């Protein structure tokens, strides 16, 4: 985010009464924490995607070769 955009947000917050500022800051903290969590999960997914694809291909090969059996949910 540019310094100008941050300055705009700060000015907007400063224009609010203190109680509203505190409320907005609390919402902003929660929102940013959620964003960071989403970014973390996206990165984890991206880092494991190649492995997931390889495992799926292996499973397809094993199924095609008859080296698998249907999942029995009662055995779980």
N, CA, C and O atoms as a GROMACS GRO file, in nm:
protein
  304
    1UNK      N    1   0.086  -0.117   0.000
    1UNK     CA    2   0.000   0.000   0.000
    1UNK      C    3   0.089   0.122   0.000
    1UNK      O    4   0.192   0.126   0.068
    2UNK      N    5   0.049   0.219  -0.075
    2UNK     CA    6   0.130   0.340  -0.084
    2UNK      C    7   0.117   0.424   0.042
    2UNK      O    8   0.020   0.413   0.118
    3UNK      N    9   0.217   0.506   0.063
    3UNK     CA   10   0.216   0.597   0.178
    3UNK      C   11   0.096   0.690   0.170
    3UNK      O   12   0.037   0.726   0.272
    4UNK      N   13   0.060   0.729   0.049
    4UNK     CA   14  -0.056   0.818   0.030
    4UNK      C   15  -0.185   0.749   0.075
    4UNK      O   16  -0.269   0.811   0.140
    5UNK      N   17  -0.201   0.622   0.040
    5UNK     CA   18  -0.321   0.549   0.079
    5UNK      C   19  -0.328   0.533   0.231
    5UNK      O   20  -0.434   0.546   0.291
    6UNK      N   21  -0.214   0.505   0.292
    6UNK     CA   22  -0.210   0.492   0.438
    6UNK      C   23  -0.244   0.625   0.504
    6UNK      O   24  -0.319   0.629   0.601
    7UNK      N   25  -0.190   0.732   0.451
    7UNK     CA   26  -0.220   0.866   0.505
    7UNK      C   27  -0.369   0.896   0.494
    7UNK      O   28  -0.426   0.956   0.585
    8UNK      N   29  -0.431   0.857   0.384
    8UNK     CA   30  -0.574   0.880   0.365
    8UNK      C   31  -0.654   0.804   0.471
    8UNK      O   32  -0.748   0.859   0.529
    9UNK      N   33  -0.617   0.679   0.496
    9UNK     CA   34  -0.687   0.600   0.597
    9UNK      C   35  -0.669   0.662   0.735
    9UNK      O   36  -0.765   0.671   0.812
   10UNK      N   37  -0.549   0.705   0.766
   10UNK     CA   38  -0.524   0.768   0.896
   10UNK      C   39  -0.608   0.894   0.911
   10UNK      O   40  -0.667   0.916   1.017
   11UNK      N   41  -0.615   0.976   0.808
   11UNK     CA   42  -0.697   1.098   0.813
   11UNK      C   43  -0.844   1.064   0.833
   11UNK      O   44  -0.915   1.131   0.909
   12UNK      N   45  -0.890   0.960   0.765
   12UNK     CA   46  -1.030   0.919   0.781
   12UNK      C   47  -1.056   0.876   0.925
   12UNK      O   48  -1.159   0.911   0.983
   13UNK      N   49  -0.963   0.799   0.982
   13UNK     CA   50  -0.979   0.755   1.120
   13UNK      C   51  -0.975   0.873   1.217
   13UNK      O   52  -1.052   0.879   1.312
   14UNK      N   53  -0.885   0.967   1.192
   14UNK     CA   54  -0.871   1.082   1.280
   14UNK      C   55  -0.995   1.171   1.278
   14UNK      O   56  -1.019   1.247   1.372
   15UNK      N   57  -1.072   1.162   1.171
   15UNK     CA   58  -1.192   1.246   1.163
   15UNK      C   59  -1.307   1.190   1.248
   15UNK      O   60  -1.409   1.257   1.267
   16UNK      N   61  -1.291   1.070   1.297
   16UNK     CA   62  -1.396   1.006   1.378
   16UNK      C   63  -1.377   1.040   1.525
   16UNK      O   64  -1.266   1.070   1.570
   17UNK      N   65  -1.486   1.034   1.602
   17UNK     CA   66  -1.473   1.047   1.747
   17UNK      C   67  -1.387   0.931   1.801
   17UNK      O   68  -1.378   0.826   1.738
   18UNK      N   69  -1.326   0.950   1.916
   18UNK     CA   70  -1.233   0.850   1.970
   18UNK      C   71  -1.296   0.712   1.985
   18UNK      O   72  -1.233   0.612   1.954
   19UNK      N   73  -1.420   0.706   2.032
   19UNK     CA   74  -1.485   0.575   2.049
   19UNK      C   75  -1.503   0.506   1.915
   19UNK      O   76  -1.488   0.384   1.904
   20UNK      N   77  -1.537   0.583   1.812
   20UNK     CA   78  -1.552   0.526   1.678
   20UNK      C   79  -1.416   0.486   1.621
   20UNK      O   80  -1.404   0.386   1.550
   21UNK      N   81  -1.313   0.565   1.654
   21UNK     CA   82  -1.177   0.528   1.610
   21UNK      C   83  -1.138   0.392   1.668
   21UNK      O   84  -1.087   0.306   1.596
   22UNK      N   85  -1.162   0.374   1.797
   22UNK     CA   86  -1.128   0.248   1.862
   22UNK      C   87  -1.205   0.131   1.800
   22UNK      O   88  -1.150   0.023   1.779
   23UNK      N   89  -1.331   0.155   1.772
   23UNK     CA   90  -1.413   0.050   1.710
   23UNK      C   91  -1.361   0.017   1.570
   23UNK      O   92  -1.352  -0.100   1.533
   24UNK      N   93  -1.327   0.119   1.492
   24UNK     CA   94  -1.276   0.097   1.357
   24UNK      C   95  -1.142   0.025   1.361
   24UNK      O   96  -1.117  -0.064   1.280
   25UNK      N   97  -1.056   0.063   1.455
   25UNK     CA   98  -0.925  -0.002   1.468
   25UNK      C   99  -0.941  -0.149   1.505
   25UNK      O  100  -0.870  -0.234   1.452
   26UNK      N  101  -1.034  -0.179   1.594
   26UNK     CA  102  -1.057  -0.318   1.631
   26UNK      C  103  -1.106  -0.400   1.511
   26UNK      O  104  -1.062  -0.513   1.491
   27UNK      N  105  -1.195  -0.343   1.432
   27UNK     CA  106  -1.243  -0.411   1.311
   27UNK      C  107  -1.127  -0.429   1.212
   27UNK      O  108  -1.114  -0.534   1.149
   28UNK      N  109  -1.045  -0.326   1.199
   28UNK     CA  110  -0.932  -0.332   1.107
   28UNK      C  111  -0.833  -0.440   1.150
   28UNK      O  112  -0.782  -0.514   1.065
   29UNK      N  113  -0.806  -0.450   1.280
   29UNK     CA  114  -0.716  -0.556   1.330
   29UNK      C  115  -0.770  -0.694   1.295
   29UNK      O  116  -0.697  -0.780   1.247
   30UNK      N  117  -0.899  -0.714   1.320
   30UNK     CA  118  -0.961  -0.844   1.289
   30UNK      C  119  -0.954  -0.873   1.140
   30UNK      O  120  -0.923  -0.985   1.099
   31UNK      N  121  -0.984  -0.773   1.060
   31UNK     CA  122  -0.982  -0.790   0.915
   31UNK      C  123  -0.842  -0.825   0.865
   31UNK      O  124  -0.824  -0.915   0.783
   32UNK      N  125  -0.743  -0.753   0.916
   32UNK     CA  126  -0.604  -0.779   0.875
   32UNK      C  127  -0.557  -0.917   0.920
   32UNK      O  128  -0.484  -0.985   0.848
   33UNK      N  129  -0.599  -0.959   1.038
   33UNK     CA  130  -0.564  -1.093   1.086
   33UNK      C  131  -0.625  -1.199   0.994
   33UNK      O  132  -0.560  -1.298   0.961
   34UNK      N  133  -0.750  -1.178   0.952
   34UNK     CA  134  -0.814  -1.271   0.858
   34UNK      C  135  -0.741  -1.273   0.724
   34UNK      O  136  -0.720  -1.380   0.666
   35UNK      N  137  -0.703  -1.157   0.676
   35UNK     CA  138  -0.628  -1.150   0.550
   35UNK      C  139  -0.495  -1.223   0.559
   35UNK      O  140  -0.458  -1.297   0.467
   36UNK      N  141  -0.424  -1.204   0.668
   36UNK     CA  142  -0.296  -1.272   0.686
   36UNK      C  143  -0.315  -1.423   0.691
   36UNK      O  144  -0.234  -1.498   0.637
   37UNK      N  145  -0.422  -1.467   0.756
   37UNK     CA  146  -0.452  -1.609   0.762
   37UNK      C  147  -0.482  -1.665   0.623
   37UNK      O  148  -0.434  -1.773   0.588
   38UNK      N  149  -0.560  -1.592   0.544
   38UNK     CA  150  -0.591  -1.635   0.408
   38UNK      C  151  -0.464  -1.642   0.322
   38UNK      O  152  -0.447  -1.736   0.244
   39UNK      N  153  -0.377  -1.544   0.337
   39UNK     CA  154  -0.251  -1.544   0.262
   39UNK      C  155  -0.166  -1.664   0.301
   39UNK      O  156  -0.107  -1.730   0.216
   40UNK      N  157  -0.162  -1.692   0.431
   40UNK     CA  158  -0.084  -1.807   0.479
   40UNK      C  159  -0.138  -1.937   0.420
   40UNK      O  160  -0.060  -2.020   0.372
   41UNK      N  161  -0.271  -1.956   0.422
   41UNK     CA  162  -0.331  -2.077   0.365
   41UNK      C  163  -0.309  -2.084   0.215
   41UNK      O  164  -0.282  -2.192   0.162
   42UNK      N  165  -0.320  -1.971   0.145
   42UNK     CA  166  -0.295  -1.971   0.000
   42UNK      C  167  -0.151  -2.014  -0.030
   42UNK      O  168  -0.127  -2.091  -0.123
   43UNK      N  169  -0.057  -1.964   0.049
   43UNK     CA  170   0.083  -2.002   0.029
   43UNK      C  171   0.107  -2.149   0.059
   43UNK      O  172   0.180  -2.216  -0.013
   44UNK      N  173   0.045  -2.199   0.165
   44UNK     CA  174   0.059  -2.341   0.197
   44UNK      C  175   0.002  -2.427   0.084
   44UNK      O  176   0.062  -2.528   0.047
   45UNK      N  177  -0.111  -2.387   0.031
   45UNK     CA  178  -0.173  -2.462  -0.078
   45UNK      C  179  -0.085  -2.460  -0.202
   45UNK      O  180  -0.064  -2.563  -0.267
   46UNK      N  181  -0.033  -2.343  -0.236
   46UNK     CA  182   0.053  -2.331  -0.353
   46UNK      C  183   0.178  -2.417  -0.339
   46UNK      O  184   0.224  -2.478  -0.436
   47UNK      N  185   0.232  -2.423  -0.217
   47UNK     CA  186   0.354  -2.500  -0.194
   47UNK      C  187   0.330  -2.651  -0.196
   47UNK      O  188   0.426  -2.727  -0.213
   48UNK      N  189   0.208  -2.695  -0.180
   48UNK     CA  190   0.179  -2.839  -0.179
   48UNK      C  191   0.106  -2.884  -0.304
   48UNK      O  192   0.081  -3.004  -0.321
   49UNK      N  193   0.070  -2.792  -0.391
   49UNK     CA  194  -0.010  -2.826  -0.508
   49UNK      C  195   0.060  -2.928  -0.598
   49UNK      O  196  -0.006  -3.021  -0.646
   50UNK      N  197   0.187  -2.913  -0.624
   50UNK     CA  198   0.259  -3.007  -0.711
   50UNK      C  199   0.258  -3.147  -0.650
   50UNK      O  200   0.242  -3.246  -0.722
   51UNK      N  201   0.276  -3.156  -0.520
   51UNK     CA  202   0.273  -3.286  -0.452
   51UNK      C  203   0.134  -3.349  -0.459
   51UNK      O  204   0.122  -3.470  -0.480
   52UNK      N  205   0.030  -3.267  -0.443
   52UNK     CA  206  -0.106  -3.319  -0.453
   52UNK      C  207  -0.136  -3.373  -0.593
   52UNK      O  208  -0.200  -3.477  -0.608
   53UNK      N  209  -0.089  -3.303  -0.694
   53UNK     CA  210  -0.109  -3.347  -0.833
   53UNK      C  211  -0.037  -3.479  -0.856
   53UNK      O  212  -0.092  -3.570  -0.919
   54UNK      N  213   0.086  -3.491  -0.806
   54UNK     CA  214   0.163  -3.615  -0.822
   54UNK      C  215   0.093  -3.731  -0.753
   54UNK      O  216   0.087  -3.841  -0.808
   55UNK      N  217   0.040  -3.708  -0.634
   55UNK     CA  218  -0.032  -3.814  -0.561
   55UNK      C  219  -0.159  -3.854  -0.634
   55UNK      O  220  -0.194  -3.972  -0.637
   56UNK      N  221  -0.229  -3.759  -0.693
   56UNK     CA  222  -0.351  -3.790  -0.768
   56UNK      C  223  -0.318  -3.873  -0.892
   56UNK      O  224  -0.390  -3.967  -0.925
   57UNK      N  225  -0.209  -3.838  -0.960
   57UNK     CA  226  -0.168  -3.915  -1.078
   57UNK      C  227  -0.130  -4.058  -1.038
   57UNK      O  228  -0.165  -4.154  -1.107
   58UNK      N  229  -0.060  -4.073  -0.927
   58UNK     CA  230  -0.022  -4.205  -0.878
   58UNK      C  231  -0.147  -4.287  -0.844
   58UNK      O  232  -0.155  -4.405  -0.877
   59UNK      N  233  -0.242  -4.224  -0.779
   59UNK     CA  234  -0.367  -4.294  -0.745
   59UNK      C  235  -0.439  -4.339  -0.872
   59UNK      O  236  -0.490  -4.452  -0.876
   60UNK      N  237  -0.445  -4.255  -0.973
   60UNK     CA  238  -0.510  -4.293  -1.100
   60UNK      C  239  -0.439  -4.412  -1.163
   60UNK      O  240  -0.504  -4.503  -1.215
   61UNK      N  241  -0.305  -4.411  -1.160
   61UNK     CA  242  -0.228  -4.522  -1.216
   61UNK      C  243  -0.255  -4.652  -1.140
   61UNK      O  244  -0.270  -4.758  -1.200
   62UNK      N  245  -0.261  -4.641  -1.008
   62UNK     CA  246  -0.286  -4.760  -0.927
   62UNK      C  247  -0.427  -4.814  -0.951
   62UNK      O  248  -0.447  -4.936  -0.955
   63UNK      N  249  -0.523  -4.726  -0.967
   63UNK     CA  250  -0.660  -4.769  -0.997
   63UNK      C  251  -0.663  -4.838  -1.133
   63UNK      O  252  -0.723  -4.945  -1.147
   64UNK      N  253  -0.599  -4.777  -1.233
   64UNK     CA  254  -0.598  -4.834  -1.368
   64UNK      C  255  -0.529  -4.971  -1.371
   64UNK      O  256  -0.567  -5.058  -1.448
   65UNK      N  257  -0.427  -4.988  -1.286
   65UNK     CA  258  -0.353  -5.114  -1.282
   65UNK      C  259  -0.422  -5.219  -1.194
   65UNK      O  260  -0.373  -5.331  -1.183
   66UNK      N  261  -0.533  -5.183  -1.132
   66UNK     CA  262  -0.605  -5.277  -1.047
   66UNK      C  263  -0.543  -5.297  -0.910
   66UNK      O  264  -0.569  -5.397  -0.844
   67UNK      N  265  -0.460  -5.202  -0.866
   67UNK     CA  266  -0.394  -5.213  -0.736
   67UNK      C  267  -0.468  -5.135  -0.626
   67UNK      O  268  -0.407  -5.090  -0.530
   68UNK      N  269  -0.596  -5.122  -0.642
   68UNK     CA  270  -0.674  -5.049  -0.541
   68UNK      C  271  -0.806  -5.120  -0.519
   68UNK      O  272  -0.845  -5.208  -0.596
   69UNK      N  273  -0.872  -5.081  -0.414
   69UNK     CA  274  -1.005  -5.135  -0.386
   69UNK      C  275  -1.094  -5.023  -0.335
   69UNK      O  276  -1.045  -4.927  -0.277
   70UNK      N  277  -1.222  -5.035  -0.356
   70UNK     CA  278  -1.313  -4.929  -0.311
   70UNK      C  279  -1.302  -4.906  -0.160
   70UNK      O  280  -1.277  -4.999  -0.084
   71UNK      N  281  -1.322  -4.784  -0.121
   71UNK     CA  282  -1.316  -4.749   0.020
   71UNK      C  283  -1.440  -4.800   0.090
   71UNK      O  284  -1.552  -4.777   0.044
   72UNK      N  285  -1.421  -4.869   0.200
   72UNK     CA  286  -1.533  -4.916   0.281
   72UNK      C  287  -1.543  -4.824   0.403
   72UNK      O  288  -1.459  -4.830   0.493
   73UNK      N  289  -1.645  -4.742   0.405
   73UNK     CA  290  -1.660  -4.643   0.512
   73UNK      C  291  -1.679  -4.708   0.648
   73UNK      O  292  -1.649  -4.647   0.750
   74UNK      N  293  -1.728  -4.830   0.652
   74UNK     CA  294  -1.747  -4.900   0.780
   74UNK      C  295  -1.613  -4.937   0.842
   74UNK      O  296  -1.605  -4.958   0.963
   75UNK      N  297  -1.509  -4.946   0.761
   75UNK     CA  298  -1.376  -4.982   0.813
   75UNK      C  299  -1.301  -4.862   0.871
   75UNK      O  300  -1.196  -4.879   0.932
   76UNK      N  301  -1.356  -4.743   0.853
   76UNK     CA  302  -1.284  -4.624   0.902
   76UNK      C  303  -1.294  -4.610   1.049
   76UNK      O  304  -1.239  -4.516   1.106
   0.00000   0.00000   0.00000
